[in-house]
Amino acid sequence: MGSLDDELMLDAEEDVREAEYIRGQLSSELKERFKQDEILLLMEYIVEYYVESGVLDSDDDEVEIDLDKVAAAVCKKAKDDGQGDYDPADVFFIVQADLDYQEENL
């Protein structure tokens, strides 16, 4: 079994791969607007939303996720944390790409 440091390093590498995937899904305009560090931050907020909302606790095989609602919550969290004032219409595409990545890799 690997050490905690090894696991954390693997998680960080996976996050970078996911962020690169998300950037690859964005329009040229959004790629310019969202740097990798911002996408990584927004990914954290997305996961936080899923955990806190109870979406992940569902026993249903098919869970409906309202991407607009997730994007709005992520933008609110970023603003509340002093991390920036993001447009939910733009963050929607990051949320969508994040979900696509999760569906392809889980």
C-alpha positions as CSV (number, residue, x, y, z in Angstrom):
1,M,0.0,0.0,0.0
2,G,1.3,3.5,-0.9
3,S,1.9,6.2,1.6
4,L,-0.5,9.1,2.1
5,D,1.9,11.3,0.2
6,D,1.8,9.0,-2.8
7,E,-2.0,9.0,-2.7
8,L,-2.1,12.8,-2.5
9,M,0.3,13.1,-5.4
10,L,-1.8,10.7,-7.5
11,D,-5.0,12.7,-6.6
12,A,-3.2,15.9,-7.6
13,E,-2.1,14.4,-10.9
14,E,-5.6,13.2,-11.6
15,D,-7.0,16.7,-10.8
16,V,-4.6,18.2,-13.3
17,R,-5.6,15.6,-16.0
18,E,-9.3,16.5,-15.3
19,A,-8.6,20.2,-15.5
20,E,-6.8,19.8,-18.8
21,Y,-9.8,17.7,-20.1
22,I,-12.2,20.5,-19.0
23,R,-10.1,23.2,-20.7
24,G,-10.1,21.1,-23.8
25,Q,-13.9,21.2,-23.8
26,L,-14.2,24.9,-23.5
27,S,-14.5,27.5,-26.3
28,S,-11.5,29.5,-27.2
29,E,-13.0,32.5,-25.4
30,L,-13.5,30.5,-22.2
31,K,-10.1,29.0,-22.4
32,E,-8.6,32.5,-22.3
33,R,-10.9,33.5,-19.4
34,F,-10.3,30.4,-17.2
35,K,-6.8,29.5,-16.3
36,Q,-5.9,26.0,-14.9
37,D,-5.7,27.2,-11.3
38,E,-9.2,28.7,-11.6
39,I,-10.6,25.5,-13.1
40,L,-9.0,23.5,-10.3
41,L,-10.6,25.8,-7.7
42,L,-14.0,25.5,-9.4
43,M,-13.6,21.7,-9.5
44,E,-13.2,21.7,-5.7
45,Y,-16.4,23.8,-5.4
46,I,-18.2,21.4,-7.7
47,V,-17.3,18.4,-5.5
48,E,-18.2,20.3,-2.4
49,Y,-21.6,21.1,-3.9
50,Y,-22.2,17.4,-4.7
51,V,-21.2,16.3,-1.2
52,E,-23.2,19.0,0.6
53,S,-26.3,18.7,-1.6
54,G,-26.7,15.0,-1.0
55,V,-26.6,14.2,-4.7
56,L,-23.9,11.5,-4.1
57,D,-26.1,9.9,-1.4
58,S,-28.8,8.8,-3.8
59,D,-29.4,5.1,-4.3
60,D,-30.8,5.6,-7.8
61,D,-28.8,4.5,-10.7
62,E,-29.9,7.6,-12.7
63,V,-29.4,10.8,-10.7
64,E,-30.6,14.0,-12.4
65,I,-28.2,16.9,-11.8
66,D,-29.3,20.4,-12.5
67,L,-26.2,21.9,-14.1
68,D,-27.5,25.4,-13.9
69,K,-28.1,25.0,-10.1
70,V,-24.6,23.6,-9.6
71,A,-23.1,26.5,-11.6
72,A,-25.0,29.1,-9.6
73,A,-23.9,27.4,-6.3
74,V,-20.3,27.3,-7.4
75,C,-20.3,30.9,-8.4
76,K,-21.9,31.9,-5.1
77,K,-19.3,29.9,-3.2
78,A,-16.4,31.5,-5.2
79,K,-17.7,35.0,-4.5
80,D,-18.4,34.2,-0.8
81,D,-14.8,32.9,-0.5
82,G,-13.4,36.0,-2.2
83,Q,-12.1,34.0,-5.1
84,G,-13.8,35.9,-7.9
85,D,-17.1,36.9,-9.4
86,Y,-17.9,34.3,-12.0
87,D,-20.8,34.2,-14.5
88,P,-22.9,31.1,-14.0
89,A,-23.5,30.9,-17.7
90,D,-19.7,30.5,-18.2
91,V,-19.2,28.2,-15.2
92,F,-22.0,26.0,-16.6
93,F,-19.6,24.7,-19.3
94,I,-17.0,23.8,-16.6
95,V,-19.7,22.0,-14.6
96,Q,-20.8,20.1,-17.7
97,A,-17.3,19.2,-18.8
98,D,-16.6,18.0,-15.2
99,L,-19.6,15.8,-15.2
100,D,-18.6,14.4,-18.6
101,Y,-15.1,13.6,-17.3
102,Q,-16.6,11.9,-14.3
103,E,-18.9,9.8,-16.4
104,E,-16.1,8.7,-18.8
105,N,-13.7,7.9,-16.0
106,L,-15.7,6.3,-13.2
